[in-house]
Amino acid sequence: MTITSFSFAGYVLLVLALYYALPRRPQNILLLVASYAFYLTWSWWYALVLAILTLANFALTGRIRAGGTPRRAVLWAGVGINLAALAVFKYEDFFVPDLLARLDTWGVESGAGGLDILLPVGMSFYIVAVISYLVDVYRKQVAPATDLVDFALYMAYFPKLLSGPIERARDFLPRLAAPRVVDNDQLARSFTLIVLGAVRKLVLADTLTLMLPRGVFGNPDQFGAPQLIGYLLIYALALYNDFAGYTNIVRGVSGLFGIELAANFATPYFSRNLTEFWNRWHITLSHWLRDYIYFPTSRALLRRNPSRTNVPNLLLPPMLTMLASGLWHGPGWSMLLWGALHGVYLVGERLLALWRPAGPPQHQPRWRQTLAMLFVVTLVVLAWVPFRAPDVPRALDYWQGMLDFSDLRRPTVRVFVVILPALWLDWVQYRRGDELVFLRWPRLAQAALLALAILALFLTSQVDTGAPFVYQGF
């Protein structure tokens, strides 16, 4: 059951009808049952793995709370169990190719993609969420959950289960315990998020994806430089609108239940430096990496040498953080190359700030901010090549092809019919600094925009543009 399907809409309406007929405590039980029922529509195996990891982590945090066994040992055991589970399901064919070769020679079928073990959808997201919970409990930044239902719901809550946002237990668990009020303002915000998400995903992302020729990243030598540049821009916008659209929809759905989910995007392609980009792109993951990899690494290095020119501190934290991000996104050297590129970008930015300090971007002249935006978006878009390419050699071929203007073929001008509305949507939100700026418009303008969105959704529904959300594969 995908979240853009009519079956999902009907499922949400059914759960909502039951939800508002119950007091708060049974509401959480209902949401837990509904979350597992939703996951079962994908696979009973996925639900079983999630249930086992939920019970294991609940027991581990109970041990941390009870004392006895050294708390650090319990923490490392918990982190190790979760990372091992993720490694088994996601990375076995990357880290143990020799084992796979031996299995084949022994007559054991490993399949084309490894051991043929299915990665549970959403596992990458709930694993990092529960690791943050274990660390926060150990640091005494959050009290361990004593209610198994609430903790299991934190792990399995169906609007965020497949692709986040990656919620922190310190924020999410109190929401489950607090009274929930869904008034007219909340309904308006939730409905607006759902409509915006559907437009981003179904109208913009899916249409842009259809404009990408099959094999453009796998066989870049068959295309001219203008085409490669154009298709890379199309992919960058499609990827962003796909994931931002997903996040908007699930935040809107969750808002109908009175439970707020964290924002994951804030017009990232208008960022004026790379640090700002990572505070605007996949925000919940970026902040997770910052808090649990970047800051601990930096603090450890600064304890040895607190100087602002501490070279290891300038280099290691950003590189380790972005390599971890690449590895989280998927097994493969191309993903590591993508992470390494962003690590190099951040290191270069830090070194430049030492050499030539600059004030906050918003205090700089407008022309300088514009140039900085163009520079940042160029670096980010170029880095999407290894993110999307099947391997490093073809990523290199793609970059090389972008420099060869012997073939001047270009993408069809029809792409601007989709690109311009996508850019306009982001520009309106960026200019006002408000993702729900449309709720401040006059009623007549709101009605016209809603009618246009419904018309666009209807027209795209008549064409087979449906595609799975990109980040459901991570």
N, C-alpha and C positions, 0 to 999 in steps of 0.2 A: 504494500500500500504506500504509494508515494504521496507527498504532501500537496502536490498540485492536482491530485485526482479528485473526481467527484466522490469517490468512495471515502476518501479522507475527510472531505467536507461533511459528508453525512455522518461519519464516525464522530467527528468533533461535536456536531449538533446533538447527537444521541448522548454523548458523555456530558455535555453541558446541561441537558435536560435533567439527567439524573443528579448531577453535581449540585445544582441549586435547590434540589429537593431535600438535601442533607445538611446537617450541622457540620462544623469544621472538621472534627476528628474523623467521622466517616467519609468526609470529602477526600482526605488524604488516602484513605484505604481504597476508595473508588479510583482515584488517579493512579495509584500503584497497580491495581488490577487492569485498568485501561492501558497503562504503559506496557505491561507485559503482553496483553492481548494484541496491542499494536505491533510489538516486536515479533510475536509469533506469526504474524502475517508475512514476515520476512523469512524466518526459519526458527524451528524449535531449538535448533542447535545454538543459535545466537542467544536465545533467552536462557538456555541452560548455563552457558559460559558466564553470562552476566550475573545470574543468581549465585553461582559458585564464588565468583570474585566479590560479590556483595557480602556474602556471609564471611568470607575470609577476612576482608578488610574491617568489617564490623567487629569481628573477634580480636583482630590485632589492635585496634584502637581501644578496645576494652582492656587488653593487657597493658597498654601504655598508661591507661587511667589507673589501673589497679596497682601498678608497681610490681615489686618482686623481681622479675626478670629485668635486667638493665634496659632502660627505655631506649637507648640508642640502638641496642641490638634488635629490639622489636621494630624500630623504625626501619633499619636497614633490611630486615627480613621482609617487611611489607613492601618497601620500594623494590626489592629484588624479585619478589613474587609477581608484582604487577608488570615490571619490565620484562621478566622472563615470559610471562603469558603473551605480551605484545610481540616479543621477539619470535616466539614459536609460530604465531599465526601470521606475522607480517614479514619477517626478515629471514626466514630459514634459507631461502634460496639465494640470498645475498651473502650471508655470512658462512654458509657451509656448502659451497659448490662441490668441494671434494667429496663430502659425504653423499651428496646426490649422485655424483658419478659412481661412487662405490655401490650405492643402492641399485643403480641401473645395471652394473656389472654382475650384481648378485641376483638379478632377475626381479627386483622389487620395483614396481611401477611408481615413478615419482611425478609423472605428468609434465606437461610443457612448462608449467610455471613453478615447479618445485615439488614439494611433498603433497600437493593437491589438498592442502588443508585450507578450508574456507575462512577468510578473515571476517569475523563478525562486523557487520556494518556499525559504525559509530565507536568501535573499540578504541581507536586512537584518541578519541575525545574523552570518553569516560575514564580511561586509564590515567591520563595526565590530570584530570580533575580529582581523582581519588588520591593520587600521589600528593597533590597540594594539600589535601585534607589531612593525610598522615603527617606531613611535615608541620602543618599548622598546629595539629594536636600536640606533637612533640615539643614545639616551641611555646606551647600554652597560649597561642593566639586565638584558639577556638576551643570551646569545651567539647569533649567527645560526645557523639550522639548516643543517647541512652534508649532511644526509640527506634527499633529496627524498621518499622514502617516508614518513618520519615527518612532514615538513612537510605533505605532501598529506593525510595522515591527520588532522593537526590541523585542516585546513580542512574535511575531508569526513566525519569520524567520524559514522557514521549515527545513533547515539542522540541526538546533539545537533544534527544537521544542520538539521532543519526549524524548530525554534523555540528553540534554545539548550539549556542555559545558554550564555552568552557566556564561553568560557574564555579565560584569558590564556595565551599561549605559555610564559611563564616558569613557569607551574604545570603545564600540560598536557604539554609536551614531555618534561620529566623523568619523568613517569609512564610515558611510552611507552618510555623507556630503562631503567626500574627493573624488577627482578623483581616478578612479580605472584603474590600468594598469595591464593587464595580458600578460606578455611576455613569452618567451620560458622557462626561469628559473622558473617562477611561474607555468607554465603548467607542467613542469617536477616534481616539488615538489608536486603539487596536484595529479598528476597521481600516483606518488610513494606512497603517503599516501593512496590513494584508493586501490591500489594493496596490500599494507601491511595490511590494514584493512580487506580486503576480505579474505586474507590468515589467519589472526588471527581469524576471526569469523568463516568462512565456513570450513576451513581446520583443524585448531587447536581446537577452542572452541567447535564447534559442534561435532567433532569426539571424543574429550575427554568426552563430555557430554553423548554421546552414550555408552561409556564404564562404566558409573555409573549404577549399578543395580537399578532398580526401587525399592524404599522403603528402600534404604540403610540408609538414615537419619531418616526415620520413624520407622524402625524396626531394629535397630543396633544389637539386641541380636541374629539375625540370621547369623551374620558374625563373622569371627575370627579377632583377633587383627591385624595381618598383612594386612588383607583385609581392615579393617577400616582405618588404617593408610594410605595405598595406595590410597584408594578411596578419602580420605580427601585431599591428595596431588593433585589428579586428579581434584577434584572440585576447589581447589585453583587456579590451572592453567587455568581451563576452565572459571571460573568467570573473571579472569583478562583478558584473551585473548578476551573474549566476549565483555566486556565493552571497552577495549583499541581498539579492532577492530572497534567497532561502532564509537568511537571518531575519529579514523583515517579516516574512510570513509567520515563522515560528514565534517571534516576539509578539506579533499581533494575536495569534492563537492563544498563547500563554496569558496575554493580558485579559482575554475573555474569562479566564479562570481567576483573575485577580492576582496573578503571580508575575511580577516583572522579571524579564530576562535582560542581561547586559547587552548593550549595543556592541556590534562587532566591526562596523565600518563608519568612517566619518569623512567622506569625499577624499580618499587617499591620494588620488591623482592630482590634487591641488596642493600637495605638500611642498614645502620650500627647503627641506633638507631631509636626509635619509632617516634621521632620528624621528622627525615628525611623521614621516611616512609610516614607520612601524608603530607609531601611536595612533594611526588612523586605519591601518590595514590589519584585518584579523586581530582586532584589539585584544580579545581575551587570551589568545595564544601568545601574542607578543608580550603582554604583561606577565603571563605565566613564565615565559622564558626569561624575562627580565628579573623577576622576583626569585626564581629558583635556580637559575644558572648564572646569569650575568652578575647580579649583586653579590651572591656568595663568593664567586670567583674573584671579583674585584676587591671585596673586603679582605679576603685572605691574602691577596697580593699587597694591598695597602698596609696591612699590619706589619709586613716585612719592610716596606719602604713607602712612607706616606707622601712622598714627593709627587707633585702633579705631572712631573716628567718621567715617572716610573714607566720604563719602556714595556716590561711585561704586562703591566696593567693597561697600557694603551692598546696592546695587541691581542692578548689572550682572551679577555672576557668577550669582546664582540665576535672574535673568530669562533670560539667554542659555542657561543649562543647561536650563531647563524648556521654552523655545521649541525648542531642539534636540531635546528628548525628544518634543515634539509633532510636529515635522517628521519625526523618525525613524518614528513610529508611522503616519504616512500623509500624503499630500498633501491639503490642504483647510484652509479657514479655521476649521472647527470643531475640528480637531486643534490648530491653533495657539492657538485660544481656550482649549482644555483646558490646554495647556502654559502659557499666560499666566496662567491662574487659579492654577495651582500655583506659578508664579513669584511672583505677588502674595502667596500664602499664606506662602511662605518669607521674602520681604522683610519682611512684617508681623511674622513671628516673630522675625526678627533685630532689628528696631527695638524690639519689645517687650522683648527681652532686654537691650537697652541701657538702656531706661528703667526696667525693673524686673527686675533679674537674679534668676534662680531657680536653685536647685540641681538636681542630676540628678533626673529624674522618679522614679526608684525610691526616692529618699530623701524624697519628699513624702508627706503623709498619704494614706491610702487613698481617702478621699472625694474629695480633689483629683485624684488619679490617675484615678478613675472619671469625674469631670466632664470632665477633659481628653480621655479616650478618646472620650466621647460627642461632644465638640466637634470633635475631629479627624475622626471617622468621618462626621459630618454634612458637613463641608467636602469630604471626599474623595468621598462619594456624590453630592453636588450637582455636583461637577465631572465625574462620569461622564456627565452629560447631553450636553454637546457631544462627548464621546468617542464616544458611540453615535449621536447624532442625525446625519442625513444632511447637514445644513448649519446655519449659525448661526441663521437666522430660525426654524427649527423648534426649535432648542435654546432660544431665547428664549421661544417659545410654550410649551414644556414647563415651563420655570420659572414662567411666568405662570400656567399652568393649575394648578400646585401650590398657588397662593394663592387659587384660586376654589373655595369650598366650597358653591356653590349646588347642585352635584350631589354627593350623598353616597354614590354607589355605591362599593363597595370590592371588592378582590380576594377570591376564594373563600377560606374558612378552611382549605381543604385544603393551601394553600401551607405552613402551619406543620408539616405532616407531614414536609416536606423541610427547611424552614428550621431547625427545632429540632435535628435531627441534625447539620446543617452547623455550627451554632453550638457544639453540644456537642463536636464533634471538635476545633474550634479551641481551645475553652476548656480541654480536657484537655491539649493540647499546650502552650498558653500557661502554664498554671498550673505545670507541671513544667519549662518551658523546654526541652523535648525533643520533637522530632518523632517519635521512636521510643519514646515513653514506654510504649507497649503491650508492648514486649519486656520491661519490668520487672514486668509484671503476673504474678500467679500463673498457672500453666499452665492451670488450669481456666477462668479468665477469658479467657485468650488463645484457647483452643479455642472458647469460646462466641462471642467476638467474631468470630473467623474464620468460624465457621458462619453467623453473622448476615450478614457481608459477602458470603459466597458466595451465600446465599439472596437477598439484595438484588440482586446482580449477575445472578443467574438470572432473577429476576422482571423486571428492566428489559430483559434480553435478549429477553423475549417481546413487548416493545413497541418499535415503531420510534422510539426516542429518539435514535438516532445523529445526531451533528452534527459537522462538522469543528472542529478546535481553533481557537479564536478567533485566537490569535497566529500561526497559519500564514498569516494574511492580511497580516502586517506585514513 
